[in-house]
Amino acid sequence: MGKLNFGLGRVSLLVLAAGAAVGVPGIAGAHGILGNRFFPPTITTDDPFAADELALPTVSFFRYPGGGGNAATSVIDSGFEFDKLIIPLLSIGIADDYLAQKPEGATTSTGWDNITLIGKYELYTSDRHEAIISVGLNTTLGGTGSPNVGNPSYTTFTPTLYFGKGFGDLPDALAPLQPIAITGTFGQSFQTSEADPNLFQTGIALEYSLPYLQQHVEDIGLPAPFKNMIPLVEFALQTPENRGGGPTTGTINPGVLWETPDVQFGVEALIPINNHSGHNVGAIFQMQIYIDDLMPKIFGHPIFGGN
């Protein structure tokens, strides 16, 4: 969404993990699990796992600042993403979102964003260290969205490095820190035209898993629904690199994820990091459907090369 955003329009096509949480009663599956660690699908940072995924819907509300001749604009962004495991460790996917844009003093424009195609491959995993590294390529196809919401006609390629690390391998003396995990992405965008700047995109998710605490550290007797919650804070940033793109912009996003047997619900605030990012706090909501648990004969395994 090169016309208004600083990384939020596309991250609203939020990644979903089609799997289930270790230590969360009633949830089964294998997506996002390393050792005892379940890495939940986070909201504004893509997870590092190649898997069958369905994020539907993801809805964000944010007011983008004016500048450069553009009015401040309120945007409602409703997105989805679907990914399918093709061979072991390799998934491909498609994502898009429907935008409602209301510039200050003008009427609302609506339409689909440009389509994004996603490829992801897992390079390294370690159950012992609860660690994963993956690489991928996101391709946003120019001209596939509605012109009236400002979609560019050029295509954008974003090679991306993904990582995840849980701290369950810390010594017992640091047991209260073992439920902590971090996931993140580093992406470098390239345009097929010189209309907009190339961007270095950073996403970081820092979480504290209460299911992990209860099941693998110490049962402190948390009642439902708190025992199935994962508080987290995410950072979604982008830095223009050329063509007069301006300073780094983005948001800090505190929130919580709630696991159930069939879906995960998540909600976060969107807090601008500086005046160039905005002046108002937004919000984002996400529902992720565990399609591999709901339809195990169809999902949860690659099309080729194994089960």
C-alpha positions in Angstrom: 0.0 0.0 0.0 2.6 2.5 -1.1 0.3 5.5 -1.2 -0.5 5.9 2.5 1.2 3.4 4.6 4.5 2.8 6.4 4.2 -0.9 6.4 0.7 -1.4 8.0 -1.4 -1.8 4.9 0.4 -4.9 3.8 1.0 -6.3 7.3 -2.7 -6.2 7.7 -2.7 -9.2 5.5 -1.6 -11.0 8.5 0.0 -14.2 8.6 -1.6 -17.0 10.1 -0.3 -20.2 11.6 -2.5 -23.2 10.9 -1.4 -25.1 13.9 -1.8 -25.4 17.5 -0.3 -24.5 20.8 1.8 -26.8 22.9 0.4 -26.6 26.4 -2.9 -25.1 25.5 -5.6 -27.7 26.5 -7.6 -29.0 23.5 -5.3 -27.6 20.8 -3.4 -30.1 18.7 -1.2 -29.8 15.6 2.3 -29.1 14.6 2.5 -25.7 13.0 4.8 -23.3 14.8 6.1 -25.9 17.3 9.8 -26.4 18.1 10.5 -28.6 21.1 8.1 -27.5 23.9 7.6 -24.1 22.3 4.5 -23.0 20.3 5.2 -19.9 18.3 1.8 -18.3 17.8 1.0 -16.5 14.6 1.4 -12.9 15.4 -0.5 -10.0 14.1 1.8 -7.4 12.4 4.9 -9.6 12.1 5.0 -12.5 9.7 5.9 -15.8 11.5 8.9 -17.8 10.2 7.1 -21.1 9.6 6.2 -22.5 6.2 2.8 -24.1 6.7 -0.9 -24.2 5.7 -2.3 -20.9 7.0 -5.6 -19.0 6.8 -5.9 -15.5 8.3 -9.5 -14.4 8.0 -10.2 -11.6 8.8 -7.7 -9.1 9.9 -9.2 -5.7 10.4 -7.3 -2.5 11.3 -8.3 1.1 12.0 -5.7 3.8 11.6 -5.4 7.5 10.7 -2.5 8.3 8.5 -0.9 11.8 8.8 -1.1 14.3 6.0 1.8 15.9 4.2 3.3 16.5 0.8 0.0 17.8 -0.5 -2.0 14.8 0.9 -4.7 15.2 3.5 -4.7 13.1 6.7 -6.6 10.0 5.9 -8.5 7.5 8.0 -8.3 3.9 6.7 -10.2 0.7 7.5 -8.3 -2.2 6.2 -9.9 -5.7 6.0 -7.5 -8.4 4.9 -6.9 -12.1 4.4 -4.0 -14.4 3.7 -3.9 -18.1 2.6 -0.8 -20.1 2.4 -0.2 -23.8 1.3 2.7 -26.1 2.0 3.8 -27.3 -1.4 6.8 -29.5 -0.5 8.3 -30.0 3.0 9.6 -26.7 4.3 8.3 -24.6 1.3 5.0 -22.8 1.2 3.4 -20.3 -1.3 0.5 -18.0 -0.6 -1.7 -15.2 -1.7 -2.9 -12.1 0.3 -5.0 -9.1 -0.3 -7.1 -6.5 1.6 -10.1 -4.3 1.0 -9.6 -0.7 1.9 -11.9 2.1 2.9 -10.1 5.4 2.8 -11.6 8.7 4.1 -9.3 11.7 3.5 -10.1 14.7 5.7 -12.7 16.9 4.0 -13.4 14.4 1.2 -15.6 11.4 0.5 -14.7 7.7 1.2 -13.0 5.7 -1.5 -13.1 1.9 -1.4 -11.5 -0.9 -3.3 -9.1 -3.9 -3.3 -5.4 -3.4 -2.7 -2.8 -4.9 -5.1 -2.4 -8.7 -4.7 0.6 -10.0 -2.9 2.2 -13.4 -3.6 4.2 -15.0 -0.8 6.9 -17.7 -0.9 8.7 -19.0 2.3 11.3 -21.7 2.9 12.6 -23.0 6.3 16.4 -23.1 6.3 17.1 -24.1 9.8 15.3 -25.4 12.9 16.4 -26.5 16.3 14.0 -28.2 18.8 16.6 -28.0 21.5 17.1 -24.3 21.2 13.6 -23.4 20.0 15.1 -21.6 17.0 14.2 -21.2 13.4 15.5 -19.3 10.4 13.7 -19.0 7.1 13.9 -17.0 3.8 11.2 -15.8 1.5 10.0 -13.4 -1.2 6.9 -11.3 -1.2 5.8 -9.9 -4.6 3.1 -7.2 -4.7 1.7 -7.2 -8.3 1.2 -3.7 -9.6 -2.1 -2.9 -11.3 -4.1 -5.8 -9.7 -5.9 -3.6 -7.2 -8.5 -0.8 -7.5 -7.1 2.5 -8.9 -9.4 4.6 -6.8 -7.6 3.7 -3.6 -4.2 4.7 -5.0 -2.7 1.4 -6.0 0.5 1.8 -8.0 0.9 0.2 -11.4 4.4 -1.1 -10.7 5.4 -4.3 -8.9 7.3 -4.5 -5.7 9.7 -7.4 -4.7 10.7 -7.9 -1.1 13.2 -10.6 -0.2 12.8 -11.3 3.5 14.7 -13.0 6.3 12.5 -14.6 9.0 13.7 -15.8 12.5 12.3 -17.1 15.7 13.9 -17.9 19.1 12.3 -19.2 22.3 14.1 -19.0 25.7 13.2 -22.3 27.1 16.8 -23.4 27.0 17.8 -20.8 29.7 19.0 -22.3 32.9 16.5 -23.1 35.7 17.9 -20.1 37.7 16.3 -18.0 35.0 13.1 -20.0 34.8 10.7 -16.9 34.9 12.3 -15.8 31.6 11.8 -19.2 29.8 8.3 -18.3 28.5 9.8 -15.4 26.5 10.1 -15.8 22.7 11.0 -13.4 19.9 10.2 -13.6 16.2 11.0 -11.1 13.5 11.5 -10.2 9.9 13.9 -8.1 7.9 12.8 -7.3 4.4 14.3 -5.2 1.5 11.8 -3.9 -1.0 12.7 -3.1 -4.6 10.3 -1.3 -7.1 10.0 -1.9 -10.8 9.7 1.9 -11.2 11.3 5.0 -9.6 8.0 6.4 -8.3 8.4 5.5 -4.7 11.5 4.8 -2.5 12.9 1.3 -1.8 12.3 0.4 1.8 14.0 -1.6 4.6 11.2 -3.2 6.6 11.6 -4.5 10.1 9.1 -6.5 12.2 9.7 -7.7 15.7 7.4 -9.6 18.0 8.3 -10.1 21.7 5.9 -12.4 23.6 5.4 -14.0 27.0 3.6 -17.3 26.7 1.4 -18.0 29.7 0.6 -21.5 28.4 4.4 -22.2 28.3 4.7 -20.9 31.9 1.8 -23.1 33.1 2.9 -26.3 31.3 6.7 -26.1 31.3 7.9 -23.8 34.0 5.4 -23.7 36.9 1.7 -24.1 37.2 0.7 -20.9 39.0 -3.0 -21.8 38.8 -4.1 -19.3 36.2 -7.8 -19.6 35.4 -9.4 -19.6 32.0 -9.2 -17.6 29.8 -5.9 -16.2 31.1 -4.0 -19.5 31.0 -4.5 -19.6 27.2 -3.3 -16.0 26.6 0.0 -14.8 25.2 0.7 -11.1 25.9 3.0 -9.5 23.3 4.3 -6.3 21.9 5.2 -5.9 18.2 7.2 -3.3 16.3 6.4 -2.6 12.6 8.9 -0.2 11.0 10.0 0.9 7.6 12.9 3.1 6.5 12.9 4.7 3.1 16.4 4.5 1.4 16.2 6.8 -1.6 14.1 9.1 -3.7 13.4 11.5 -0.9 11.4 9.0 1.1 11.8 10.7 4.5 12.5 9.3 8.0 11.7 5.9 9.5 8.0 5.5 10.3 6.0 2.8 12.0 4.1 1.7 15.1 4.6 -0.1 18.4 1.8 -2.6 19.0 1.0 -4.0 22.5 -1.7 -6.6 22.6 -2.7 -10.1 23.5 -3.4 -13.4 21.7 -6.0 -15.9 22.9 -5.9 -19.5 21.9 -8.9 -21.7 21.4 -9.1 -25.3 20.0 -10.1 -24.1 16.5 -9.0 -20.4 16.2 -6.8 -17.8 17.6 -8.0 -14.3 18.4 -5.7 -11.4 18.7 -6.0 -7.6 19.3 -3.4 -4.9 19.4 -3.1 -1.1 19.7 -1.3 0.7 16.9 0.8 3.4 18.5 2.8 5.7 16.1 6.5 5.9 16.9 6.8 9.6 15.8 4.9 12.5 14.2 5.7 11.3 10.7 3.9 8.0 11.5 0.7 9.6 12.8 -0.9 11.4 15.8 -3.6 9.0 16.8 -3.6 5.5 18.2 -5.2 2.8 16.0 -6.3 -0.8 16.6 -6.0 -4.1 14.8 -8.0 -7.3 15.3 -7.3 -10.7 13.8 -8.8 -14.2 13.7 -6.7 -17.0 12.6 -8.3 -20.3 11.7 -6.5 -23.6 12.4 -7.4 -25.2 9.0 -5.1 -28.2 9.5 -7.0 -29.2 12.7 -10.4 -28.5 11.2 -9.7 -30.2 7.9 -6.7 -32.6 8.4 -7.3 -34.6 5.3 -6.9 -31.5 3.1 -4.5 -29.3 5.1 -1.5 -29.7 7.4 0.7 -31.6 5.0 2.6 -30.8 1.7 1.1 -31.5 -1.7 4.3 -33.3 -2.7 7.0 -35.1 -0.9 5.6 -36.4 2.4 2.8 -36.1 5.0 
